[in-house]
């Protein structure tokens, strides 16, 4: 059995989340307004950098940081499917 690299594992999981996001956008475009569409389009954002005073100052260099990850039902489903598929690449 060969071991997968950490980069390969993260790549597969990120691709799964991207496929889930594409599924979410497709379902959002196809479904009419209502509870089901609201359920599939529900997202939660995790991250930092929302306030205006998050500058990092080092005297000669000043920059802002920030990163957000939006998690939805279908992106989580894509993540789980990619995790399941990843088990076959062991």
N, C-alpha and C positions, 0 to 999 in steps of 0.2 A: 504494500500500500504506500502510495506517495502522499506526502503532506502538501497541502496547498499553501501558498504564500499568503501572508496577511493582506497584501495588496489585492490579490485575486479574490479573496473572500469579500473585502470591502467593495470591490468593483461589482461583483455579482449582486450584492445587497443593494447598492446604489442603483444599479440597473433595474432591479425589482421595484424599488420605490418609484423610479421614473415611469415604469410601465403602469404601476398603480395610479400615478398622477394622470397619465394619459387616459386611462380607463375612467377616472373621475371626471375629467374634462369632457370626454365623449358622452358619458351618461348624463352629465349636466346639460349638454347641448341637445340630447335626444328626448329627455323626459320633460313632460309639461310641469308647470309650477305646481307645487304641492308638498306634502309631507315627505314623500319618498325622495324627491329631488333635494329637499333641505337636508335629509339624513345623509345622502351621499356627498353633498357639497360641504358638509360641516368640517371645518378644519380647526386645528389648534396650533398656534405658533409658539415655538420655543426658541430662545436666543437672548442676545444682549445687544445693547447699542441704541436703545430707543430714546434715551434722553439726549439733550443737546450738549451736555457738559461731560461727555465721555472721551475727551481728548487725552492722549498720552503725550506728555511733554518731556523731552530729554535735552532741553537747552537749545541745541541747534536743529532739532528735529521734532516736529509735532504732527501727530496723525490721529485719526479716529479709528476705532474698531467697531465691529458689529457683524453679527451673523445670525440668521434666522432659519429655522427648519419648520416648514408647514407639514403637519401630519394630518392625514384624513383617513377615513375608513378604508377606502380603496388603496391608498398608498401603503397602509399597514397590511392589507391583504396581499398586495404585490410583494412586499417585504417577506411575508411568511411563505408565499409560493416560491420565491427565489431561494429562501433558506432551505426549503424542502428539496428543490432541484439541486442545490449545492451539495446535498448529502450524496448524490449520485456521482459527483466528480471526485470523490475521495480516492 
